[in-house]
Amino acid sequence: MSPELEQTSFSIIASVGAARSNYIEAIHRAKDGDFDGADQLIAEGEKLFVVGHDAHFSLIQKEAAGEQTAFALILMHAEDQLMSAEAFGILAKEFVASYRKMAELAQ
């Protein structure tokens, strides 16, 4: 594996891992009624996710241009983390909206 592929893989893992952590914390904040904090964490998570997504997309662009990417377990892990973070982001938005609605109905 090239050092560039290894660095890109770790960049993806770090970025989307932080995004996923923000999404999970956003759910906890919404559950506690801190909707501004939850919204802020989701926004921060989305920015971090984009960093990881862009790094992944750069690999796809290189492969589309004919530069073959070697198989590497770390890259597979990075892609798994990317997909997991994307799912957490979608679910976090739904949870925050649900908690927000429950809080509105409780008033």
Backbone as ProteinMPNN parsed JSONL, in Angstrom:
{"seq_chain_A": "MSPELEQTSFSIIASVGAARSNYIEAIHRAKDGDFDGADQLIAEGEKLFVVGHDAHFSLIQKEAAGEQTAFALILMHAEDQLMSAEAFGILAKEFVASYRKMAELAQ", "coords_chain_A": {"N_chain_A": [[0.849, -1.168, 0.0], [0.485, 2.214, -0.786], [2.03, 5.098, 0.734], [0.451, 7.368, 0.412], [-2.15, 6.361, -0.014], [-2.548, 5.131, 2.434], [-2.445, 7.379, 4.131], [-4.665, 8.821, 3.17], [-6.709, 7.028, 3.767], [-6.583, 6.994, 6.601], [-7.227, 9.643, 7.027], [-9.883, 9.723, 6.153], [-11.047, 7.964, 8.03], [-10.553, 9.334, 10.471], [-11.915, 11.786, 10.089], [-14.629, 11.082, 9.488], [-15.173, 9.544, 11.686], [-15.093, 11.404, 13.759], [-17.238, 12.941, 12.907], [-19.342, 11.113, 13.203], [-19.292, 10.801, 15.988], [-20.09, 13.388, 16.739], [-22.713, 13.331, 15.734], [-23.901, 11.38, 17.342], [-23.637, 12.577, 19.859], [-25.268, 14.757, 19.391], [-27.804, 13.594, 19.364], [-28.006, 12.862, 22.058], [-27.948, 15.416, 23.225], [-30.319, 16.506, 22.189], [-32.165, 14.8, 23.353], [-31.934, 15.658, 25.958], [-33.102, 18.083, 25.709], [-31.656, 20.182, 24.657], [-31.735, 21.714, 21.999], [-30.517, 23.645, 20.364], [-27.823, 23.102, 20.829], [-27.762, 20.501, 19.819], [-28.365, 20.965, 17.115], [-26.117, 22.45, 16.398], [-24.08, 20.552, 16.766], [-24.783, 18.675, 14.815], [-24.424, 20.22, 12.503], [-21.639, 20.682, 12.67], [-20.817, 18.034, 12.506], [-21.624, 17.433, 9.909], [-19.858, 19.015, 8.41], [-17.408, 17.802, 9.038], [-17.925, 15.258, 8.006], [-18.028, 15.812, 5.27], [-15.359, 16.382, 4.745], [-14.177, 13.834, 5.028], [-15.651, 12.477, 3.072], [-14.889, 13.87, 0.758], [-12.167, 13.187, 0.641], [-12.39, 10.455, 0.155], [-13.724, 10.561, -2.281], [-11.737, 11.635, -3.876], [-10.089, 9.448, -4.246], [-11.763, 7.833, -5.777], [-11.976, 9.407, -8.078], [-9.322, 9.29, -9.017], [-9.136, 6.585, -9.617], [-11.05, 6.408, -11.615], [-9.735, 7.825, -13.543], [-7.9, 6.033, -14.358], [-5.903, 5.274, -12.623], [-5.124, 2.698, -10.75], [-6.373, 1.582, -7.641], [-4.916, -0.059, -5.005], [-5.997, -2.959, -3.226], [-6.721, -2.629, 0.18], [-6.966, -3.387, 3.544], [-7.279, -1.344, 5.419], [-8.363, 0.687, 3.886], [-10.817, -0.443, 3.24], [-11.915, -0.495, 5.78], [-12.047, 2.265, 6.225], [-13.972, 2.986, 4.309], [-16.16, 1.6, 5.333], [-16.503, 2.964, 7.747], [-17.156, 5.466, 6.726], [-19.651, 4.975, 5.5], [-21.092, 4.202, 7.765], [-21.029, 6.553, 9.304], [-22.492, 8.215, 7.643], [-25.033, 7.034, 7.804], [-25.518, 7.373, 10.553], [-25.677, 10.149, 10.62], [-28.031, 10.672, 9.175], [-29.891, 9.356, 10.825], [-29.5, 10.778, 13.226], [-30.501, 13.31, 12.599], [-33.186, 12.656, 12.303], [-33.812, 11.701, 14.886], [-33.351, 14.027, 16.424], [-35.295, 15.721, 15.354], [-37.565, 14.284, 16.123], [-37.359, 14.341, 18.957], [-37.557, 17.073, 19.269], [-40.164, 17.547, 18.381], [-41.599, 16.063, 20.297], [-41.009, 17.591, 22.545], [-42.292, 19.973, 21.897], [-44.943, 19.116, 21.853], [-45.283, 18.491, 24.498], [-45.556, 20.869, 25.759]], "CA_chain_A": [[0.0, 0.0, 0.0], [1.272, 3.441, -0.856], [1.842, 6.0, 1.879], [-0.652, 8.279, 0.097], [-3.399, 5.635, 0.234], [-2.646, 4.955, 3.882], [-2.777, 8.685, 4.698], [-6.036, 9.132, 2.781], [-7.573, 6.135, 4.547], [-6.632, 7.491, 7.974], [-7.949, 10.915, 6.985], [-11.306, 9.377, 6.08], [-11.443, 7.384, 9.322], [-10.554, 10.373, 11.502], [-12.963, 12.781, 9.814], [-16.0, 10.553, 9.633], [-15.323, 9.101, 13.07], [-15.458, 12.602, 14.523], [-18.605, 13.295, 12.493], [-20.257, 10.174, 13.851], [-19.346, 11.171, 17.408], [-20.941, 14.573, 16.836], [-24.104, 12.938, 15.507], [-24.371, 10.674, 18.541], [-23.779, 13.579, 20.917], [-26.441, 15.575, 19.04], [-28.983, 12.851, 19.83], [-28.034, 13.002, 23.518], [-28.321, 16.798, 23.545], [-31.748, 16.67, 21.898], [-32.893, 14.056, 24.383], [-31.91, 16.507, 27.143], [-33.809, 19.322, 25.402], [-30.74, 21.203, 24.14], [-31.869, 21.609, 20.541], [-29.497, 24.475, 19.726], [-26.59, 22.323, 20.888], [-27.905, 19.375, 18.89], [-28.25, 21.497, 15.746], [-24.723, 22.826, 16.192], [-23.291, 19.325, 16.61], [-25.078, 18.094, 13.495], [-23.746, 21.05, 11.505], [-20.207, 20.368, 12.753], [-20.666, 16.681, 11.985], [-21.741, 17.468, 8.447], [-18.601, 19.554, 7.874], [-16.406, 16.749, 9.166], [-18.268, 14.189, 7.064], [-17.648, 16.262, 3.929], [-13.901, 16.214, 4.634], [-13.948, 12.413, 4.763], [-16.261, 12.141, 1.778], [-14.036, 14.423, -0.299], [-10.953, 12.363, 0.564], [-12.798, 9.215, -0.508], [-14.05, 10.884, -3.669], [-10.485, 11.821, -4.612], [-9.65, 8.105, -4.646], [-12.636, 7.403, -6.872], [-11.576, 10.163, -9.269], [-8.06, 8.738, -9.507], [-9.398, 5.288, -10.243], [-11.771, 6.676, -12.859], [-8.745, 8.326, -14.493], [-7.026, 4.94, -14.75], [-4.936, 4.953, -11.571], [-5.694, 1.602, -9.972], [-6.183, 1.613, -6.2], [-4.658, -1.398, -4.486], [-6.848, -3.345, -2.105], [-6.104, -2.509, 1.496], [-7.944, -3.555, 4.614], [-7.509, -0.044, 6.051], [-9.279, 1.429, 3.011], [-12.131, -1.045, 3.42], [-12.377, 0.003, 7.071], [-12.393, 3.678, 6.024], [-15.249, 3.034, 3.592], [-17.173, 1.155, 6.283], [-16.734, 4.076, 8.663], [-17.834, 6.496, 5.944], [-21.066, 4.579, 5.364], [-21.669, 4.222, 9.101], [-21.233, 7.954, 9.682], [-23.609, 8.74, 6.84], [-26.268, 6.513, 8.399], [-25.71, 8.052, 11.839], [-26.105, 11.516, 10.336], [-29.449, 10.615, 8.803], [-30.652, 8.999, 12.019], [-29.412, 11.864, 14.204], [-31.464, 14.343, 12.193], [-34.525, 12.144, 12.602], [-33.978, 11.681, 16.343], [-33.456, 15.408, 16.905], [-36.624, 16.199, 14.953], [-38.555, 13.597, 16.962], [-37.292, 14.902, 20.306], [-38.064, 18.448, 19.191], [-41.622, 17.446, 18.283], [-42.095, 15.63, 21.606], [-40.908, 18.733, 23.464], [-43.358, 20.901, 21.522], [-46.234, 18.541, 22.255], [-45.341, 18.459, 25.969], [-45.811, 22.218, 26.283]], "C_chain_A": [[0.901, 1.24, 0.0], [1.039, 4.292, 0.39], [0.667, 6.968, 1.658], [-2.005, 7.61, 0.375], [-3.611, 5.439, 1.729], [-3.066, 6.268, 4.548], [-4.222, 9.067, 4.385], [-7.017, 8.293, 3.585], [-7.703, 6.627, 5.984], [-7.365, 8.826, 8.055], [-9.454, 10.681, 6.957], [-11.788, 8.892, 7.446], [-11.54, 8.46, 10.397], [-11.712, 11.352, 11.306], [-14.359, 12.23, 10.063], [-16.233, 9.982, 11.02], [-15.719, 10.257, 13.97], [-16.874, 13.045, 14.174], [-19.614, 12.401, 13.195], [-20.39, 10.477, 15.345], [-20.219, 12.406, 17.615], [-22.41, 14.213, 16.665], [-24.684, 12.245, 16.744], [-24.581, 11.659, 19.689], [-24.988, 14.48, 20.65], [-27.732, 14.899, 19.505], [-29.117, 13.0, 21.34], [-28.463, 14.411, 23.924], [-29.813, 17.024, 23.306], [-32.597, 15.962, 22.935], [-32.976, 14.871, 25.67], [-32.591, 17.856, 26.911], [-32.932, 20.452, 24.888], [-30.718, 21.124, 22.612], [-30.882, 22.489, 19.792], [-28.158, 23.737, 19.707], [-26.618, 21.158, 19.919], [-27.73, 19.842, 17.451], [-26.813, 21.866, 15.421], [-23.852, 21.59, 15.972], [-23.551, 18.654, 15.273], [-24.376, 18.893, 12.398], [-22.237, 20.787, 11.49], [-19.937, 18.978, 12.188], [-20.724, 16.642, 10.47], [-20.471, 18.002, 7.802], [-17.496, 18.507, 7.922], [-16.66, 15.609, 8.188], [-17.825, 14.56, 5.65], [-16.144, 16.111, 3.713], [-13.572, 14.759, 4.297], [-14.482, 11.984, 3.406], [-15.391, 12.651, 0.633], [-12.749, 13.626, -0.463], [-11.255, 11.053, -0.163], [-13.058, 9.459, -1.992], [-12.787, 11.098, -4.498], [-9.915, 10.474, -5.066], [-10.473, 7.58, -5.819], [-12.256, 8.112, -8.165], [-10.284, 9.62, -9.863], [-8.284, 7.407, -10.21], [-10.132, 5.462, -11.569], [-10.822, 7.179, -13.947], [-7.724, 7.255, -14.882], [-5.974, 4.562, -13.733], [-5.558, 3.925, -10.639], [-5.37, 1.747, -8.488], [-6.008, 0.182, -5.714], [-5.621, -1.694, -3.345], [-6.062, -3.205, -0.815], [-7.209, -2.599, 2.536], [-8.273, -2.217, 5.275], [-8.453, 0.808, 5.205], [-10.696, 0.87, 3.143], [-12.734, -0.569, 4.746], [-12.819, 1.466, 6.946], [-13.743, 3.805, 5.316], [-16.402, 2.588, 4.493], [-17.523, 2.283, 7.254], [-17.475, 5.221, 7.978], [-19.327, 6.194, 5.834], [-21.773, 4.621, 6.714], [-21.968, 5.65, 9.535], [-22.387, 8.563, 8.897], [-24.944, 8.291, 7.427], [-26.555, 7.186, 9.739], [-26.185, 9.487, 11.638], [-27.583, 11.586, 10.001], [-30.298, 10.334, 10.034], [-30.626, 10.103, 13.066], [-30.403, 12.964, 13.872], [-32.89, 13.909, 12.518], [-34.794, 12.135, 14.103], [-34.165, 13.094, 16.888], [-34.833, 15.967, 16.556], [-37.709, 15.563, 15.822], [-38.554, 14.151, 18.381], [-37.833, 16.328, 20.333], [-39.603, 18.435, 19.162], [-42.228, 17.018, 19.623], [-42.066, 16.779, 22.605], [-42.006, 19.754, 23.166], [-44.719, 20.405, 21.995], [-46.399, 18.526, 23.782], [-45.656, 19.832, 26.556], [-47.279, 22.558, 26.335]], "O_chain_A": [[1.923, 1.298, 0.684], [-0.016, 4.213, 1.021], [-0.023, 7.339, 2.607], [-2.901, 8.237, 0.941], [-4.73, 5.569, 2.225], [-3.933, 6.276, 5.422], [-4.926, 9.583, 5.253], [-8.046, 8.798, 4.033], [-8.807, 6.673, 6.527], [-8.046, 9.106, 9.041], [-10.209, 11.36, 7.654], [-12.81, 9.354, 7.954], [-12.51, 8.492, 11.155], [-12.404, 11.699, 12.263], [-15.166, 12.841, 10.763], [-17.371, 9.938, 11.487], [-16.577, 10.11, 14.84], [-17.625, 13.477, 15.049], [-20.621, 12.879, 13.718], [-21.489, 10.412, 15.896], [-21.001, 12.46, 18.564], [-23.263, 14.739, 17.38], [-25.822, 12.504, 17.135], [-25.581, 11.585, 20.404], [-25.656, 14.915, 21.588], [-28.646, 15.568, 19.987], [-30.213, 13.236, 21.847], [-29.248, 14.581, 24.857], [-30.49, 17.655, 24.118], [-33.637, 16.475, 23.348], [-33.969, 14.792, 26.393], [-32.65, 18.682, 27.822], [-33.414, 21.569, 24.701], [-29.808, 20.548, 22.017], [-30.445, 22.129, 18.699], [-27.449, 23.745, 18.701], [-25.616, 20.858, 19.27], [-27.037, 19.201, 16.662], [-26.34, 21.63, 14.309], [-22.989, 21.582, 15.094], [-22.627, 18.118, 14.661], [-23.801, 18.316, 11.474], [-21.632, 20.682, 10.424], [-18.953, 18.767, 11.479], [-19.97, 15.913, 9.826], [-20.049, 17.501, 6.76], [-16.74, 18.345, 6.964], [-15.723, 15.06, 7.609], [-17.308, 13.717, 4.918], [-15.706, 15.754, 2.619], [-12.785, 14.487, 3.391], [-13.84, 11.22, 2.685], [-15.18, 11.943, -0.351], [-12.29, 13.412, -1.585], [-10.468, 10.601, -0.995], [-12.661, 8.665, -2.845], [-12.763, 10.781, -5.687], [-9.329, 10.375, -6.144], [-9.938, 6.96, -6.737], [-12.217, 7.492, -9.228], [-10.165, 9.503, -11.083], [-7.7, 7.137, -11.26], [-9.863, 4.744, -12.531], [-11.076, 6.983, -15.136], [-6.795, 7.528, -15.642], [-5.22, 3.615, -13.955], [-6.425, 4.257, -9.83], [-4.224, 2.005, -8.122], [-6.845, -0.681, -5.978], [-6.011, -0.799, -2.595], [-4.901, -3.604, -0.724], [-8.253, -1.959, 2.411], [-9.421, -1.979, 5.65], [-9.256, 1.568, 5.747], [-11.665, 1.63, 3.156], [-13.927, -0.276, 4.818], [-13.848, 1.856, 7.499], [-14.563, 4.644, 5.69], [-17.499, 3.142, 4.418], [-18.695, 2.524, 7.544], [-18.325, 5.868, 8.589], [-20.161, 7.073, 6.053], [-22.93, 5.033, 6.794], [-23.04, 5.927, 10.074], [-23.169, 9.343, 9.441], [-25.879, 9.086, 7.531], [-27.7, 7.53, 10.03], [-27.009, 9.981, 12.408], [-28.299, 12.459, 10.49], [-31.309, 10.999, 10.26], [-31.635, 10.341, 13.73], [-31.07, 13.493, 14.761], [-33.704, 14.72, 12.959], [-35.878, 12.517, 14.544], [-35.042, 13.329, 17.72], [-35.464, 16.62, 17.388], [-38.666, 16.233, 16.212], [-39.615, 14.405, 18.952], [-38.484, 16.74, 21.294], [-40.249, 19.229, 19.846], [-43.257, 17.553, 20.036], [-42.981, 16.929, 23.416], [-42.582, 20.334, 24.087], [-45.543, 21.183, 22.477], [-47.52, 18.546, 24.291], [-45.99, 19.936, 27.736], [-47.643, 23.657, 26.753]]}, "name": "protein", "num_of_chains": 1, "seq": "MSPELEQTSFSIIASVGAARSNYIEAIHRAKDGDFDGADQLIAEGEKLFVVGHDAHFSLIQKEAAGEQTAFALILMHAEDQLMSAEAFGILAKEFVASYRKMAELAQ"}
